[in-house]
């Protein structure tokens, strides 16, 4: 079957642990993808403004499923975004306070927001993932379209928090892990899989003609959607369980290896 689209997660997948990728190699691959009519989609939990910084030359040519599917761009065109209702937004703030989850970023259409009282180490960490990031004295007074919350905490504390928030926010927001100590709260049904499906409908592409590559829990819906789901060698077991294939780790350019295999009709894509 002819491959018409390749979608990649970023952290732990397309990027190595230094948040870098082999740009020269990928730019050559992208030219080959263009020549063959293969779409390239970046699907990440990260902020759109951070994602485009990795592809300055291509930002108007490729597509972005950002914020775990809450914000979708096709080149320069904003295609869709999600919105958390005001009552649900207040429920999330109350649930986080009840869970003693004090350090989080509130993700909006215009910016991301953090409490002015947050520790500097947390602010520094989040600044690497959110290129538009502003302080707020009162989260209840933020004037923005809110569609996601992002928390960072020690790995050993994540299971308990996931259980607490899954219960207190049932039907309001869904907690998902995205690796490296991050937990995102996403609007139910607003995930990478639904975001990618939006683009497939727009381009009249079948999921069976698509490759998706990921490593963390927030990639599962996207991997379940496509005909060729690929887990990174460094991926979580939950990801490897739903993927049909596995590639090298992110520090060994596993995602670029998959793209090479597609372009050369090698391995999984032979014939």
N, C-alpha and C positions, 0 to 999 in steps of 0.2 A: 504494500500500500504506500502511495506517495505521502510523505510527511509535508504538511502545510504550515505547521506552527510548532515552535519550541518555546516553552515557558520555563523560567528559572526563578527560584528563590535566590536571595542575595546572601545574607549572613549564614555562614556554615555551608553554603552551596557554591554560588558563583564566586564569592569572595573567599580568600584564604583568611587565616586568623589575624593577619595584619591589615585586613580590610582592603586588600589589593587583588588585582587580576592581571593576567598577561594581556595587556591592551593591544599590542601589535598582533598577537595571534588572533585575538577575538575580532579585531577590525578586518583582518583578512577573511575570517569566517563569515562575518556579517556581509561582506561584499559577495561572497559565494551564496549566502542565503538569499540575498536580494535577487541575484541572477536566476535563482531557481524558484522564486516566488514563495519563499518560506518566511512567515511572519516571526518576529522575535518579541516576546513579552516578558517584562520584569514583573514578578509577582512577589510582593514582600509585605511584611508587617510594618515596614518603616515608612516615614513621611515622604510624600511625593517630592518635596523640595530637597530632601537628602538624596533620593534616588537619582534625580536628574543630574546631580553633581558627578556621578560616576560615568555618565554618558553625555558630556557636553556637546559633542559633535552630532550625536544621534537623537537627542531628546525630542526633536520634532519629527522623527521618522519611526520610532519604535513606540510600543504601547506599555502602559504602566498600570498594574493592578496594585495600588498602594494601600497602606493602612489595613492590611488583611482583607482587601476587597471592598472597603468602605468608599474608596475614591478611585475612579477609573479614568485614564486619559488614553486617547488614541492620537499619538503625535501631540500637537499643541491643543487639541480639542478635548475639553472636559466632557466626558460621556455621561457619567452618573456619579452621584454621591449619596450616602445614607444620612439619616438624621435621627438622632435620639430625641424623643419627646421631652418636654420640660418636666412632667411628673416622673418619667423614668430616669431622667438625669438626676433628680433629687434623690430618688431611691438608691441610685448607685453611690452617691456621696454618703448617704446614711449607712449603706452596707459596708463601705470601706472604713468608715469611722468605727463601726461596730466590730470590725475584724482587726482593728488597730493597724490597718494598712495606711500608714501616714504619707509615704513617699510614692507619688504617682504623677504621671503626666496625663493631662486631659487633652485629647487630640481633636482639633477642630479644622474646619475648612480653611480658615484664614491663618491659623497659627496653632501651635501647641502651647500648653500652659502648665506652670508648676507653682506650688505654694512658695511665697517669698521666704517662708520659714524653713524650707527644705535644706538639708545639709549640702555643703558645697560639693562634696564628692558625688552626690547623687545628681546635682545640676551639671557637673562636668561630664558625667557619664551620659546623661540624656542629651546633652548638647552635641554629642557625636552622632546621635541618631535623628535629632530634630533640628534642622537648620533654621527653622522659624520657631523660636521658643521664647516665651515671655513669662514674667512673674505675675502673680495675682495675689492680692491680699484677701480676697474672698471668692472662692470658686463659684458660689451661687450667683455672682454678679458678672460672670464672663458673658460677653455679647458675641457669640459665635455659633455656628452650626456644629454641634458636637456629635462625633460618631464612634469614638473609641477611647479607652483608657489603657495606659501602659504602666506596669509596675515592674520593679526590679528588686529581687530579694534572694537570700541564700537558697541554693538548690534544695537543701534539706527542709526548708520551710514551705516550699511550693505545694506539696500534696495537701497539707492541711488547709492552706488558703484556697486552693482549688475546690476542695469539698465545701468549705464555708460559703464561698461566693456562688458556687453552683446551686446551693440550697437557697440562699437569701435573694439571689437575683434570677431565679428560675423564671424563664419567659421574658426577662428584661434584657439581660446580657449573658453571653456565654464566655467563660474563661478558657483560654487556650494557651499552651506553652509555645514559645518561639525560640527557645534555646538561650544559653548564656545568662540564665537567671531571670529571663523576661517572662512575664505573664501578661497577655493582652485580654481585655474585656471587649468583646465584639457583639454587635447587634445580631440576634439570631437570624440566620439565613444570609448574613452579610459576611462572606468569607472568600477565600481565594478561588474556591470552586465556582461560586456564583458570579464572582467578578470575571473570571475567565469565560464562563458561559455567556455573559453579556457580550464580550468581544466576539466569540464564535458566532453568535446570532447575527451580529452586525456584519461580519465578514462572510457569512454562509459557509462556515467550516464545520465539519463533523468532529466531535471529540475523538473519534477513532483515528483521525488524521493528525493527532497532536502528541507531542512529547512534553512531559512535565518532569522537572527535577527538583527534589527537595530533601530536607534533612530533619525537620521538626514537626511537632504536632499540628501547627497551623498550616502545614502543607497537605494534610491528609485528604481533605475534600477535593483539592485540586488533583491529587494523584488518582483518587478514585474516579474522577471524571474522564480522564484521557485514556486513549488506547495504549499508550506507551509510558507508564509511570516508572520513574527511575529514582531510587534512593541513593543518597550519598553513602560512601563507605563509613563515614563518621556519623551517619544518621541514627536517630533514635529507633529503638526496636519497633515502636508503633508504626513508624514510617516504613521500615523494611517489611513489616507484615502486610502492608497494603500495596507495596510496589511489586511489579513483576520482575524488575531488573535492578541491579546494583552496579555502581561505578566506583571509581577511586574516591579518596577523601577530598575535601575542599583544599587541603594543603598540597595535593598532587593534581590539581586542575581536573578533577573528575568531571565537572560539568562541561568543560571545553573538550574533553575526550569524547563525551556523548555527542556533542555537536559535530566533531570530526567524523564520528561513526555515521551520523545521519548523512553528512555531505559526501562521504566516500562509499555509502551503502555497504557498510561493514558491520560485522557482528550481528546485533539485533535487527539491523536494518538492511541486511543483505537481500538482494533480489527485489 
